């Protein structure tokens, strides 16, 4: 087995936009794409100004989101290979990103305790939900995206509906 590595801690892994690939986000300020069959790095890499905490590729393969330790979300156009936006998202780190609604929307989980719902067309927040003062680490959609569960540093799991984002 070939072992690949970053020059710093790996904070996040997510599926790639191509079959059998995945992204890694690292404290060495790099995001890399890996071939899951060969475990070799694919010819794609991004270097940032801050450590990268998480990534998310949209289902259509058009966009890659990268969350950083500074609270920014970098939006890369995967078809053109360039950064198209640098969104100010959270006061501190962005720990998790996920597309939903067929890639029309995405969520960001922040160190500031905010869950933000974004519109991809305008690249603007639709809703900002304060779920506490503790870091929000991870979120998953379930029951055909009718609900979202959000993990908090304080030990709570917040469950919300995705229609009005009311906490259940």
Legacy VTK file of the C-alpha trace (Angstrom):
# vtk DataFile Version 3.0
C-alpha trace
ASCII
DATASET POLYDATA
POINTS 168 float
0.000 0.000 0.000
1.304 3.443 -0.949
1.050 5.880 1.940
0.509 9.510 1.013
0.649 12.411 3.394
0.404 16.126 3.907
3.048 18.190 5.705
0.550 18.952 8.502
-2.527 17.480 10.187
-5.382 16.354 7.931
-8.575 17.953 9.226
-11.120 16.848 6.660
-11.929 14.308 3.975
-14.800 14.425 1.487
-15.881 12.736 -1.717
-14.366 13.985 -4.944
-16.392 15.114 -7.913
-15.087 12.276 -10.062
-15.871 8.626 -9.266
-13.453 6.912 -6.903
-11.762 10.117 -5.706
-11.671 12.059 -2.466
-10.375 15.413 -1.206
-8.190 16.030 1.829
-8.003 19.355 3.682
-4.917 20.007 5.780
-3.263 22.288 8.276
-0.419 22.610 5.771
-2.815 24.962 3.887
-3.289 22.513 1.007
-6.283 20.709 -0.433
-5.462 17.639 -2.492
-7.455 15.242 -4.642
-6.684 11.526 -4.303
-7.411 8.464 -6.403
-9.067 5.964 -4.041
-7.978 2.949 -6.136
-4.275 3.743 -6.379
-4.057 5.959 -3.261
-1.992 8.403 -5.295
-2.534 12.120 -5.503
-4.456 13.191 -8.600
-3.252 16.168 -10.669
-5.201 18.720 -8.614
-4.087 20.773 -5.626
-4.971 24.090 -4.012
-2.758 26.158 -1.711
-4.439 28.603 0.666
-3.366 31.378 3.015
-4.899 29.599 6.039
-5.201 25.977 7.136
-7.985 24.113 5.328
-10.488 22.385 7.630
-13.065 20.900 5.250
-14.191 20.538 1.647
-17.377 19.726 -0.266
-17.868 19.140 -3.983
-21.334 19.725 -5.400
-23.176 16.772 -6.970
-22.820 18.113 -10.530
-19.050 18.572 -10.232
-19.117 22.318 -10.868
-18.014 23.685 -7.487
-15.583 22.858 -4.717
-16.046 24.565 -1.360
-13.111 24.844 1.053
-13.629 25.921 4.668
-10.677 27.517 6.453
-9.462 28.198 9.982
-10.138 31.925 9.447
-13.864 31.370 8.822
-13.789 31.838 5.041
-15.242 29.592 2.367
-13.313 29.497 -0.889
-15.471 28.626 -3.912
-13.595 27.007 -6.795
-15.033 26.506 -10.266
-14.007 22.916 -11.037
-14.803 23.315 -14.735
-12.555 26.356 -15.138
-10.083 25.630 -12.351
-10.232 29.070 -10.707
-11.463 30.562 -7.456
-14.669 32.503 -8.117
-15.602 33.573 -4.588
-14.107 33.976 -1.131
-17.071 34.095 1.240
-16.851 35.506 4.743
-18.806 32.863 6.581
-17.909 32.561 10.273
-15.875 34.450 12.861
-13.543 31.486 13.263
-13.086 28.111 11.608
-15.471 26.459 9.168
-15.618 22.815 10.281
-18.102 21.269 7.881
-19.678 22.006 4.500
-22.396 20.032 2.698
-24.495 20.586 -0.393
-28.196 19.720 -0.404
-31.354 20.344 -2.429
-29.697 18.952 -5.546
-26.689 21.243 -5.134
-28.789 24.445 -5.066
-27.955 25.097 -1.413
-25.231 24.269 1.076
-24.665 24.527 4.808
-21.629 25.610 6.781
-20.906 24.700 10.413
-18.756 27.193 12.277
-16.600 27.534 15.353
-18.871 30.446 16.316
-21.857 28.120 16.929
-23.642 29.223 13.752
-25.234 26.976 11.158
-25.504 28.950 7.927
-27.689 27.964 4.976
-26.424 29.338 1.653
-27.947 29.866 -1.794
-25.562 28.692 -4.529
-27.071 30.907 -7.251
-26.343 34.152 -5.382
-23.590 32.800 -3.054
-25.388 34.530 -0.174
-26.652 33.276 3.188
-30.363 32.408 3.267
-30.481 31.800 7.021
-28.009 32.051 9.889
-28.994 29.928 12.858
-27.269 30.395 16.227
-27.307 26.914 17.756
-25.164 27.870 20.749
-21.797 29.327 21.618
-19.867 26.119 21.025
-18.247 24.889 17.819
-20.460 23.056 15.337
-18.338 20.190 14.055
-20.394 18.122 11.621
-23.854 17.863 10.044
-25.680 15.141 8.173
-28.913 15.164 6.221
-31.295 12.253 6.625
-34.765 11.027 5.628
-34.348 12.303 2.038
-32.985 15.663 3.284
-36.121 16.413 5.331
-33.966 16.738 8.444
-30.447 17.717 9.427
-28.530 16.641 12.537
-25.760 18.981 13.709
-23.028 17.924 16.166
-21.908 20.482 18.747
-18.718 20.659 20.801
-20.857 20.886 23.951
-22.044 17.293 23.438
-25.450 18.101 21.932
-26.904 16.954 18.633
-29.298 19.521 17.206
-31.965 18.106 14.864
-33.758 20.532 12.563
-36.269 20.226 9.764
-34.997 21.540 6.410
-38.246 23.280 5.466
-38.194 26.108 8.033
-35.078 24.978 9.975
-36.975 24.706 13.229
-35.226 22.679 15.904
-37.016 19.474 16.811
LINES 1 169
168 0 1 2 3 4 5 6 7 8 9 10 11 12 13 14 15 16 17 18 19 20 21 22 23 24 25 26 27 28 29 30 31 32 33 34 35 36 37 38 39 40 41 42 43 44 45 46 47 48 49 50 51 52 53 54 55 56 57 58 59 60 61 62 63 64 65 66 67 68 69 70 71 72 73 74 75 76 77 78 79 80 81 82 83 84 85 86 87 88 89 90 91 92 93 94 95 96 97 98 99 100 101 102 103 104 105 106 107 108 109 110 111 112 113 114 115 116 117 118 119 120 121 122 123 124 125 126 127 128 129 130 131 132 133 134 135 136 137 138 139 140 141 142 143 144 145 146 147 148 149 150 151 152 153 154 155 156 157 158 159 160 161 162 163 164 165 166 167
